[in-house]
Amino acid sequence: MSKKLEVQSLSNWTGQSKKPLLIAGPCSAETETQVLATAREIKKINENIIFRAGIWKPRTRPGSFEGIGGLGLKWLKTVKQQTGLKTATEVANAKHVELCLENGVDVLWVGARTTANPFSVQEIADALKGVDIPVLVKNPVNPDLQLWIGALERLNKSGITKMAAILRGFNSYEASIFRNPPQWDMAIQLKTALPQLPLICDPSHICGNTEMLDYISQKAMDLDLDGLMIETHIQPALAWSDAKQQITPAQLKKLVSALRVRKVNSDNKDFSDKLNELREKIDGIDEKLLSALHERLSVSEKIGAYKKENNVTILQTGRWNEIQEKLEMQSDLMGFERDWLKKLYALIHEASIKKQNEVMNS
């Protein structure tokens, strides 16, 4: 279990009490004209939006546009001077931090690839000792909660208390409608482990396109996330990087206007009474589920003993395939999502195999 981080509230360091915190701007700073034109249009939406722009862009292979470099920091300084918007950019090493601080960047974030490398995170943390600046930490490329928390702890240990995490989705080898599937359960686990830590959603990197941005943004609000980071470009079709996932300032305005921000609680007594009644039913159902799972594992233990007695292997692929075929049919009949039900039964099957293995080797 992670220790409790010493973290300031989002409203304390942003000056905003209303959700969501909005961070918007182009994937990459390309030209001074592009950066300033985008920033001016974004300010018309909300003067409290934090303007983001990538200055250094980590790429898998060389040859792609890897960011404009230090020159772009001068453009961010001009954005702040001309619009009053706070600015933010990604840092991946101590030199990046040094240059950002010299140029008055207001907010830094650590990218997914950097979060995955504790050495790089520690280098950034060391460079930030004694500095009072907000730092956001994106989830690591792969779904590793402890690695994510570890990066936050390293920065916190260096004295950074203005912090937030960013859910940008995770790499997946499975086919998906998302560029980086969000795996909302990871966000829930992080909020459970660190309830005081603000959590922001990055729908642009989750979706990889503009068609599903509204859906993911609303889902983030429904799960009580604290803000959104959305890539916004004055002319997305001409963007030098990630053109497919960027929207115009006008589209951003429409998206933000359509958001429904939910309340955490309600003062309505009838609502509270009904909710408690339904939760009691859930508790009763959970008891039955646990009892059924316990009974199932008890039967698996007996099967393990019977297999051992008759010198039969634990894994029976034919039987497992038969169960999966039934699951497909039952999921359709009962309205379950096939993938969800398969994942659930994969965990149950794993527990069954483990139980039989214990019996077989006792």
C-alpha positions as a Python dict, from the first residue, in 0.01 Angstrom:
ca = {
    (1, 'M'): (0, 0, 0),
    (2, 'S'): (129, 346, -88),
    (3, 'K'): (194, 601, 183),
    (4, 'K'): (-31, 905, 184),
    (5, 'L'): (110, 1175, -42),
    (6, 'E'): (135, 1533, 78),
    (7, 'V'): (-69, 1691, -199),
    (8, 'Q'): (-237, 2029, -227),
    (9, 'S'): (-595, 2044, -351),
    (10, 'L'): (-647, 2128, -717),
    (11, 'S'): (-835, 2447, -632),
    (12, 'N'): (-545, 2561, -416),
    (13, 'W'): (-291, 2573, -698),
    (14, 'T'): (-521, 2644, -992),
    (15, 'G'): (-743, 2901, -825),
    (16, 'Q'): (-1045, 2716, -968),
    (17, 'S'): (-1311, 2560, -749),
    (18, 'K'): (-1532, 2440, -1034),
    (19, 'K'): (-1474, 2119, -1226),
    (20, 'P'): (-1338, 2033, -1470),
    (21, 'L'): (-989, 2179, -1490),
    (22, 'L'): (-918, 2219, -1863),
    (23, 'I'): (-578, 2185, -2027),
    (24, 'A'): (-582, 2242, -2404),
    (25, 'G'): (-350, 2321, -2688),
    (26, 'P'): (-167, 2157, -2977),
    (27, 'C'): (11, 1825, -2957),
    (28, 'S'): (324, 2006, -3075),
    (29, 'A'): (438, 2365, -3092),
    (30, 'E'): (514, 2398, -3465),
    (31, 'T'): (539, 2769, -3543),
    (32, 'E'): (494, 3083, -3340),
    (33, 'T'): (193, 3177, -3552),
    (34, 'Q'): (25, 2840, -3496),
    (35, 'V'): (86, 2851, -3120),
    (36, 'L'): (-39, 3207, -3072),
    (37, 'A'): (-342, 3170, -3299),
    (38, 'T'): (-451, 2854, -3112),
    (39, 'A'): (-397, 3017, -2772),
    (40, 'R'): (-600, 3326, -2861),
    (41, 'E'): (-897, 3114, -2971),
    (42, 'I'): (-874, 2894, -2663),
    (43, 'K'): (-881, 3197, -2434),
    (44, 'K'): (-1216, 3297, -2586),
    (45, 'I'): (-1362, 2973, -2449),
    (46, 'N'): (-1237, 3014, -2093),
    (47, 'E'): (-956, 3232, -1962),
    (48, 'N'): (-878, 2973, -1692),
    (49, 'I'): (-777, 2703, -1941),
    (50, 'I'): (-412, 2600, -1909),
    (51, 'F'): (-248, 2616, -2251),
    (52, 'R'): (-45, 2306, -2338),
    (53, 'A'): (200, 2246, -2622),
    (54, 'G'): (458, 1973, -2675),
    (55, 'I'): (811, 2113, -2708),
    (56, 'W'): (998, 1782, -2709),
    (57, 'K'): (822, 1482, -2863),
    (58, 'P'): (956, 1134, -2778),
    (59, 'R'): (923, 914, -3087),
    (60, 'T'): (966, 538, -3123),
    (61, 'R'): (1200, 577, -3420),
    (62, 'P'): (1416, 869, -3535),
    (63, 'G'): (1317, 1067, -3842),
    (64, 'S'): (972, 1176, -3722),
    (65, 'F'): (911, 1528, -3597),
    (66, 'E'): (1056, 1523, -3245),
    (67, 'G'): (951, 1871, -3140),
    (68, 'I'): (1070, 2221, -3208),
    (69, 'G'): (1291, 2224, -2899),
    (70, 'G'): (1388, 2519, -2682),
    (71, 'L'): (1268, 2777, -2935),
    (72, 'G'): (910, 2674, -2858),
    (73, 'L'): (952, 2779, -2496),
    (74, 'K'): (991, 3140, -2614),
    (75, 'W'): (655, 3104, -2789),
    (76, 'L'): (494, 2978, -2469),
    (77, 'K'): (633, 3280, -2287),
    (78, 'T'): (474, 3501, -2554),
    (79, 'V'): (142, 3317, -2511),
    (80, 'K'): (144, 3400, -2141),
    (81, 'Q'): (237, 3763, -2206),
    (82, 'Q'): (-27, 3820, -2474),
    (83, 'T'): (-319, 3608, -2342),
    (84, 'G'): (-257, 3568, -1970),
    (85, 'L'): (-307, 3192, -2000),
    (86, 'K'): (-92, 2964, -1786),
    (87, 'T'): (130, 2732, -1992),
    (88, 'A'): (224, 2365, -1967),
    (89, 'T'): (457, 2125, -2144),
    (90, 'E'): (610, 1777, -2111),
    (91, 'V'): (954, 1716, -1964),
    (92, 'A'): (1158, 1398, -1993),
    (93, 'N'): (1489, 1487, -1827),
    (94, 'A'): (1663, 1739, -1601),
    (95, 'K'): (1770, 1961, -1893),
    (96, 'H'): (1407, 1999, -2002),
    (97, 'V'): (1313, 2100, -1647),
    (98, 'E'): (1592, 2357, -1632),
    (99, 'L'): (1490, 2518, -1964),
    (100, 'C'): (1120, 2526, -1868),
    (101, 'L'): (1195, 2695, -1537),
    (102, 'E'): (1418, 2951, -1709),
    (103, 'N'): (1135, 3036, -1950),
    (104, 'G'): (860, 3059, -1690),
    (105, 'V'): (649, 2756, -1789),
    (106, 'D'): (374, 2725, -1527),
    (107, 'V'): (294, 2353, -1527),
    (108, 'L'): (506, 2049, -1619),
    (109, 'W'): (395, 1699, -1698),
    (110, 'V'): (581, 1368, -1714),
    (111, 'G'): (489, 1157, -2017),
    (112, 'A'): (390, 791, -2021),
    (113, 'R'): (724, 665, -2152),
    (114, 'T'): (914, 862, -1890),
    (115, 'T'): (687, 747, -1607),
    (116, 'A'): (782, 391, -1701),
    (117, 'N'): (1150, 463, -1625),
    (118, 'P'): (1221, 523, -1251),
    (119, 'F'): (1571, 653, -1333),
    (120, 'S'): (1428, 928, -1556),
    (121, 'V'): (1160, 1018, -1302),
    (122, 'Q'): (1421, 1042, -1027),
    (123, 'E'): (1634, 1269, -1246),
    (124, 'I'): (1335, 1500, -1294),
    (125, 'A'): (1252, 1484, -923),
    (126, 'D'): (1608, 1580, -830),
    (127, 'A'): (1599, 1873, -1074),
    (128, 'L'): (1279, 1998, -908),
    (129, 'K'): (1402, 1997, -547),
    (130, 'G'): (1317, 2329, -387),
    (131, 'V'): (1093, 2434, -679),
    (132, 'D'): (727, 2520, -622),
    (133, 'I'): (562, 2421, -950),
    (134, 'P'): (268, 2194, -1039),
    (135, 'V'): (371, 1858, -1190),
    (136, 'L'): (133, 1614, -1358),
    (137, 'V'): (222, 1247, -1408),
    (138, 'K'): (76, 1041, -1690),
    (139, 'N'): (19, 672, -1637),
    (140, 'P'): (301, 444, -1760),
    (141, 'V'): (266, 291, -2106),
    (142, 'N'): (166, -47, -1962),
    (143, 'P'): (-94, -95, -1686),
    (144, 'D'): (135, -97, -1381),
    (145, 'L'): (-29, 82, -1088),
    (146, 'Q'): (275, 57, -860),
    (147, 'L'): (501, 213, -1125),
    (148, 'W'): (254, 503, -1159),
    (149, 'I'): (233, 554, -783),
    (150, 'G'): (611, 520, -755),
    (151, 'A'): (665, 810, -997),
    (152, 'L'): (427, 1026, -794),
    (153, 'E'): (605, 932, -472),
    (154, 'R'): (948, 1022, -613),
    (155, 'L'): (829, 1371, -707),
    (156, 'N'): (645, 1417, -379),
    (157, 'K'): (957, 1315, -188),
    (158, 'S'): (1143, 1596, -367),
    (159, 'G'): (898, 1849, -227),
    (160, 'I'): (643, 1869, -509),
    (161, 'T'): (299, 1902, -348),
    (162, 'K'): (110, 2062, -638),
    (163, 'M'): (45, 1734, -817),
    (164, 'A'): (-206, 1544, -1027),
    (165, 'A'): (-211, 1220, -1221),
    (166, 'I'): (-319, 1194, -1585),
    (167, 'L'): (-501, 891, -1727),
    (168, 'R'): (-396, 871, -2094),
    (169, 'G'): (-475, 503, -2150),
    (170, 'F'): (-250, 200, -2184),
    (171, 'N'): (-84, 15, -2469),
    (172, 'S'): (-262, -305, -2568),
    (173, 'Y'): (-181, -591, -2802),
    (174, 'E'): (-551, -668, -2837),
    (175, 'A'): (-762, -508, -3108),
    (176, 'S'): (-945, -206, -2971),
    (177, 'I'): (-1151, 89, -3087),
    (178, 'F'): (-915, 304, -2878),
    (179, 'R'): (-558, 403, -2949),
    (180, 'N'): (-480, 343, -2581),
    (181, 'P'): (-764, 166, -2396),
    (182, 'P'): (-847, 366, -2081),
    (183, 'Q'): (-879, 70, -1841),
    (184, 'W'): (-1099, 272, -1605),
    (185, 'D'): (-1038, 17, -1332),
    (186, 'M'): (-680, 150, -1308),
    (187, 'A'): (-814, 501, -1250),
    (188, 'I'): (-1048, 368, -980),
    (189, 'Q'): (-760, 180, -814),
    (190, 'L'): (-545, 494, -814),
    (191, 'K'): (-828, 706, -667),
    (192, 'T'): (-881, 439, -401),
    (193, 'A'): (-509, 424, -313),
    (194, 'L'): (-458, 803, -324),
    (195, 'P'): (-800, 967, -271),
    (196, 'Q'): (-644, 1310, -209),
    (197, 'L'): (-467, 1312, -547),
    (198, 'P'): (-639, 1497, -835),
    (199, 'L'): (-685, 1282, -1147),
    (200, 'I'): (-714, 1426, -1497),
    (201, 'C'): (-821, 1244, -1814),
    (202, 'D'): (-644, 1273, -2150),
    (203, 'P'): (-917, 1170, -2400),
    (204, 'S'): (-700, 1262, -2701),
    (205, 'H'): (-444, 987, -2636),
    (206, 'I'): (-706, 739, -2522),
    (207, 'C'): (-912, 779, -2841),
    (208, 'G'): (-651, 850, -3105),
    (209, 'N'): (-933, 1011, -3303),
    (210, 'T'): (-1185, 1291, -3262),
    (211, 'E'): (-1502, 1083, -3297),
    (212, 'M'): (-1501, 946, -2942),
    (213, 'L'): (-1365, 1246, -2753),
    (214, 'D'): (-1710, 1353, -2630),
    (215, 'Y'): (-1787, 1005, -2501),
    (216, 'I'): (-1458, 961, -2312),
    (217, 'S'): (-1471, 1316, -2172),
    (218, 'Q'): (-1822, 1258, -2034),
    (219, 'K'): (-1723, 918, -1896),
    (220, 'A'): (-1438, 1087, -1709),
    (221, 'M'): (-1682, 1334, -1555),
    (222, 'D'): (-1921, 1053, -1462),
    (223, 'L'): (-1636, 882, -1275),
    (224, 'D'): (-1562, 1206, -1084),
    (225, 'L'): (-1227, 1280, -1248),
    (226, 'D'): (-1103, 1633, -1191),
    (227, 'G'): (-1014, 1759, -1536),
    (228, 'L'): (-945, 1703, -1904),
    (229, 'M'): (-638, 1747, -2123),
    (230, 'I'): (-751, 1780, -2484),
    (231, 'E'): (-525, 1839, -2783),
    (232, 'T'): (-649, 2145, -2971),
    (233, 'H'): (-499, 2290, -3290),
    (234, 'I'): (-595, 2591, -3499),
    (235, 'Q'): (-579, 2368, -3813),
    (236, 'P'): (-570, 2002, -3707),
    (237, 'A'): (-549, 1869, -4064),
    (238, 'L'): (-214, 2045, -4104),
    (239, 'A'): (-69, 1932, -3769),
    (240, 'W'): (287, 1799, -3775),
    (241, 'S'): (204, 1525, -3524),
    (242, 'D'): (-109, 1333, -3416),
    (243, 'A'): (-337, 1520, -3656),
    (244, 'K'): (-617, 1263, -3624),
    (245, 'Q'): (-673, 1321, -3253),
    (246, 'Q'): (-671, 1703, -3243),
    (247, 'I'): (-976, 1927, -3258),
    (248, 'T'): (-1025, 2296, -3334),
    (249, 'P'): (-1092, 2554, -3061),
    (250, 'A'): (-1451, 2575, -3189),
    (251, 'Q'): (-1494, 2198, -3143),
    (252, 'L'): (-1340, 2224, -2797),
    (253, 'K'): (-1594, 2488, -2702),
    (254, 'K'): (-1877, 2265, -2820),
    (255, 'L'): (-1739, 1965, -2628),
    (256, 'V'): (-1698, 2161, -2305),
    (257, 'S'): (-2044, 2317, -2334),
    (258, 'A'): (-2204, 1974, -2368),
    (259, 'L'): (-2035, 1822, -2062),
    (260, 'R'): (-2259, 1721, -1773),
    (261, 'V'): (-2065, 1756, -1448),
    (262, 'R'): (-2217, 1535, -1178),
    (263, 'K'): (-2240, 1603, -804),
    (264, 'V'): (-2057, 1378, -561),
    (265, 'N'): (-2352, 1371, -319),
    (266, 'S'): (-2715, 1482, -302),
    (267, 'D'): (-2903, 1660, -23),
    (268, 'N'): (-3223, 1487, -132),
    (269, 'K'): (-3325, 1257, 158),
    (270, 'D'): (-3544, 1038, -66),
    (271, 'F'): (-3244, 986, -294),
    (272, 'S'): (-3019, 890, 0),
    (273, 'D'): (-3279, 649, 142),
    (274, 'K'): (-3335, 480, -194),
    (275, 'L'): (-2961, 459, -262),
    (276, 'N'): (-2900, 296, 76),
    (277, 'E'): (-3181, 48, 8),
    (278, 'L'): (-3029, -49, -327),
    (279, 'R'): (-2681, -74, -175),
    (280, 'E'): (-2815, -315, 86),
    (281, 'K'): (-2944, -531, -198),
    (282, 'I'): (-2601, -516, -362),
    (283, 'D'): (-2440, -626, -33),
    (284, 'G'): (-2679, -922, -15),
    (285, 'I'): (-2605, -1022, -375),
    (286, 'D'): (-2229, -991, -308),
    (287, 'E'): (-2261, -1233, -16),
    (288, 'K'): (-2435, -1484, -245),
    (289, 'L'): (-2167, -1437, -513),
    (290, 'L'): (-1887, -1497, -265),
    (291, 'S'): (-2065, -1801, -128),
    (292, 'A'): (-2111, -1939, -482),
    (293, 'L'): (-1744, -1878, -564),
    (294, 'H'): (-1639, -2052, -243),
    (295, 'E'): (-1859, -2349, -333),
    (296, 'R'): (-1717, -2357, -688),
    (297, 'L'): (-1358, -2366, -560),
    (298, 'S'): (-1452, -2641, -315),
    (299, 'V'): (-1576, -2850, -609),
    (300, 'S'): (-1256, -2766, -801),
    (301, 'E'): (-1058, -2898, -503),
    (302, 'K'): (-1250, -3228, -519),
    (303, 'I'): (-1189, -3246, -896),
    (304, 'G'): (-816, -3193, -831),
    (305, 'A'): (-810, -3479, -583),
    (306, 'Y'): (-997, -3706, -827),
    (307, 'K'): (-756, -3620, -1109),
    (308, 'K'): (-459, -3688, -883),
    (309, 'E'): (-603, -4025, -784),
    (310, 'N'): (-644, -4118, -1151),
    (311, 'N'): (-316, -3957, -1271),
    (312, 'V'): (-494, -3709, -1503),
    (313, 'T'): (-359, -3366, -1603),
    (314, 'I'): (-502, -3053, -1443),
    (315, 'L'): (-558, -2851, -1761),
    (316, 'Q'): (-835, -2988, -1982),
    (317, 'T'): (-847, -2759, -2288),
    (318, 'G'): (-1152, -2930, -2433),
    (319, 'R'): (-1350, -2861, -2115),
    (320, 'W'): (-1230, -2497, -2102),
    (321, 'N'): (-1328, -2444, -2467),
    (322, 'E'): (-1669, -2589, -2390),
    (323, 'I'): (-1715, -2342, -2102),
    (324, 'Q'): (-1613, -2050, -2323),
    (325, 'E'): (-1863, -2150, -2593),
    (326, 'K'): (-2139, -2157, -2332),
    (327, 'L'): (-2028, -1818, -2206),
    (328, 'E'): (-2068, -1665, -2552),
    (329, 'M'): (-2422, -1796, -2580),
    (330, 'Q'): (-2518, -1698, -2223),
    (331, 'S'): (-2363, -1351, -2250),
    (332, 'D'): (-2579, -1279, -2555),
    (333, 'L'): (-2893, -1413, -2387),
    (334, 'M'): (-2837, -1223, -2062),
    (335, 'G'): (-2709, -898, -2212),
    (336, 'F'): (-2352, -921, -2081),
    (337, 'E'): (-2056, -793, -2280),
    (338, 'R'): (-1873, -1098, -2412),
    (339, 'D'): (-1523, -966, -2337),
    (340, 'W'): (-1616, -873, -1982),
    (341, 'L'): (-1767, -1214, -1907),
    (342, 'K'): (-1469, -1393, -2063),
    (343, 'K'): (-1224, -1195, -1852),
    (344, 'L'): (-1426, -1266, -1539),
    (345, 'Y'): (-1432, -1640, -1606),
    (346, 'A'): (-1064, -1639, -1699),
    (347, 'L'): (-992, -1522, -1343),
    (348, 'I'): (-1224, -1786, -1198),
    (349, 'H'): (-1062, -2054, -1416),
    (350, 'E'): (-716, -1939, -1304),
    (351, 'A'): (-820, -1974, -939),
    (352, 'S'): (-960, -2319, -1012),
    (353, 'I'): (-636, -2432, -1179),
    (354, 'K'): (-437, -2295, -884),
    (355, 'K'): (-655, -2484, -636),
    (356, 'Q'): (-621, -2810, -832),
    (357, 'N'): (-245, -2757, -858),
    (358, 'E'): (-224, -2725, -480),
    (359, 'V'): (-410, -3053, -437),
    (360, 'M'): (-208, -3228, -709),
    (361, 'N'): (125, -3134, -548),
    (362, 'S'): (30, -3164, -183),
}
